[in-house]
């Protein structure tokens, strides 16, 4: 049976019309689900009993509580949520002094095959439905303290663009959670058609996973480079206005001896020239059977100083939750191994 939770207001209107319920019922449903955050039809007390029965006969309210949580000494919490067919996804709650961020997943596994990503080693298993994406917010114990959401968990958001956009609609619309788009950031490795669709249909921030400005190196790290070269990704971004509240950021994981030289910094400056952006440097969290190693602090500092002196605002993202396995996909991979799935073949 289809889940009523996760629908847009337009879909609620279609459902109400199909079931021959009063038109205003659609708004009542969205109010109960997204503002009052109820979990059963019986709690929709301003909807008639007859209407509730029709709804429950045709739809269900399905929520998935987390099955496990790992707690870090720094306050970070990584939640494991069940997905369909004995699969798992992760959401990470990251508390800070002035903000509390939730990092959510958009897919089970990933088909992009990036060398540094443990989620990619699981292979692609499924796109998350809108309900499964929003469930990570709805059932988060700390949901009422959240200030920011980032689509930077498992999966490539632009590879599930329709469901990601619908989930953002529910998050940002007045009928839904009514979040400001400037509190939401969506990451992508650069799937240009979906990226353009995202840029045109919502006002959330975008983060580009770049990791090296050189084509041959990026092909080895990220197979997507063979389809959508980073130079074309940056060219596509230049068509949009980032002079207002909307931001584009560049995600750059620092790998020792691979992408952390001053030559790389100079090429980044050339590649990004004229694009209003900031660069987030990220320490690499080692993963299973990876030849990649993290850059040392001195090298990272020199790299950051070089970019800042060249006029590109560059910061180092604080490493969080390392004591609980900070690498995205680690918790779900461990759980899948316990279930004796074929993920072990790729590790």
RABEL-V172419 format. One line per field, one symbol per residue. ss: DSSP state (a for helix, b for strand, c for the rest). phi: phi as a letter, one per 20 degrees, with the letter a starting at -180 (. if undefined). psi: psi as a letter, one per 40 degrees, with the letter a starting at -180 (. if undefined). A space follows every 10 residues. Layout:
BEGIN
ss->???
phi->???
psi->???
END
This chain:
BEGIN
ss->ccbcccccaa aaaaaaaacc ccccaaaaaa aaaaaccccc aaacccccaa aaaaaaaacb cccccbbbbb bcccccbbbb bbbcccbbbb bbbbbccccb bbbcccbbcc cccccccaaa aacccbbcca aaaaaaaacc ccaaaccbbb bcccccaaaa aaaaaaaaaa aacccccccc aaabbbbbcc caaaaaaaaa acccbbbbbc ccccaaaaaa acaaaaccca aaaaaaaccc cccccccbbb bbbbbccccc caaaaaaaaa aacccccbbb bbbccccccc cccbccaaaa aaaaaaaaac cccbbbcccc caaaccccca aaaaaaaacc caaaaac
phi->.feffoeeff ffffffffel dggfffffff fffddelfcb fffefedgff fffffffdbc ddccffeacd defenfcded dfcflldbcc cdececfdbc ddedecbema efmffedfgf ffmedafffg ffffgfegdf gegfdfdbcc ecefndgfec ffffffffgf fdfffdemff gfeccdebeo eggffffffe dbdffccded maeegfffff fcgggfdcgf fffffffffd edeeefcdcd ebfedfmdcd efffffffgf fegnefbcdd ecffegcgld ffcffeffff fffffgfffe ndgccdfffc mffdnfffnf fffgfffgem effffee
psi->iihdheiidd ddddddddef iidedddddd dddddefiei ddegeehidd dddddddeii hhihiieihh hideeihhhh hiaiffiiii hhhghideih ihhiieihai edfhdehddd edihdiihid ddddddddeh dedeeidihh geahihdeef dddddddddd deidebefih deehhhiief gddddddddd eieiiihhhc diehdddddd dhdddddgid dddddddeei hfebdhihih hhhhhhedfe iddddddddd dehehhiihh ihhhhiihfh eiiiiidddd ddddddddde ehhhihhhhi fdeegdhhed ddddddddef ieddde.
END
